[in-house]
Amino acid sequence: MNEQHPQDQIEAPTSFEDVYAVNTELVRAVEAALADDLDGGVHDLLAPLRPADIADLAVVLGREDRRRLALALGDDLDVDTLIDLEGSVLADLLAVMSPHAVARAIPELDTDEAVHLLEEMDAARREQVLARVPAPDRAAVLEGLSFPEDSAGRLMQRDLIAVPAYWSVGQVIDYCRDTEELPDEFYEIFVIDPRHRPIGQVALNRLMRTRRPVLLREIMEAEATTIPVDMDQEEVAFLFQQYRLTSAPVIDNAGRLVGVITFDDAATVLEEEAEEDLMRLSGVSSETDLSDTALRTTRTRASWLLVNLGTAILASMVIALFDATIEQIVALAVLMPIVASMGGNAGTQTLTVAVRALATRELTAANALRIVGKELAVGAMNGVLFALLVGLVAAFWFDQPTLGVVIAVAMVINMVVAGLAGTLIPLGLDRAGIDPAIAATVFLTTITDVVGFFVFLGLAALFLL
């Protein structure tokens, strides 16, 4: 009889649900346990979960259940769960945690992670927490908080390995083995000069494949990409993406090495910026999410709805100029939305591509003219294609060939304008120092509506009356 090993008894996962534990049944069970004040039941339900799963569970739960969850877990709330959260969800959990519990977690975190937690607190509570943090860790966190928001200084971690160029590979390996205060994760060794300025770096895989007597200056990569401490985090993320960086040294104004940014930090920024641009294109604040209260969400969205109301009134005023024409030809009221809608959608397609291209530095002043020309051509070709289709439909529908020609011409003009506006608006806003994702959609909608209505109704007034 063959002996059965323990690993033979482990069933391999066969589906996504076997790996990802947060499902409707779990959420309902946790909600029931929290409602019945069954702290032990909550612990049993969450015992098999990983910190990232508990973070997702906190997002799904309502605000009160989320706070009860933090109270039920108490000191068992894993710090790795907190760093996977942000915004109102993180603030809700931190609000019910004792300052002592948060302070105890700070030394376990990288500097950027600790800053991420503390910046979600108000100043008074932050001081209560920092007063309980050991002095060296407190100094590092305070320095991180002193840098501008969304800068490399906020994003970097201070724990790194920096050694002189005259050290050998063997010395570096022995140093890493004997030093207790090493980063939890690191990918490269930074080589510094006597003034603590980075002059190169050595990837761990290269270090491990090199013989012990070899000096670092012989194997280091001298052309390392350094990041100023005040660089915007979006620019940092672009550099990581552009040059496929694993980690990069952060330097102060004197060129001294003060920290390191790793690829996972940059990936988080890329994800946040993409989400922010997507939400702003929809007129929604980047700080708004499903976990916010109805009142706060209403406040953040109302301002954009007010702006859109103003642009809608402007479009209505254009329509009012031709009210007599519409009264005589009712078919115009039926067909007007088609012209405006097609122009708006075509413009949005161009706008989305342009905003993304600006963010990834693919659209610059150097190639702007060529891109604008291309979008004009695309708008013209799509305009002609759909103008023929809509023109024929309108002519047969209302038995007026001239009406078909009018709407066809109006659609070509509006789609050409939409392609032009979809490129020029984000370029202009970017040149003015305004994030195109914030205001571009409002301007685009106004232009396509006003031009579409004015051209269509103006042509109708000239040729149909």
Helices and strands as residue ranges (DSSP letters): G 6-9, H 16-19, H 24-35, H 39-46, H 51-60, H 63-73, G 74-76, H 79-83, H 87-96, H 99-105, G 106-108, H 111-118, H 123-130, H 135-146, H 152-155, E 162-164, H 169-178, E 188-192, E 198-203, H 204-209, H 216-219, E 227-228, H 233-243, E 247-251, E 257-262, H 263-281, H 294-320, H 323-328, H 331-359, H 368-398, H 401-431, H 436-463
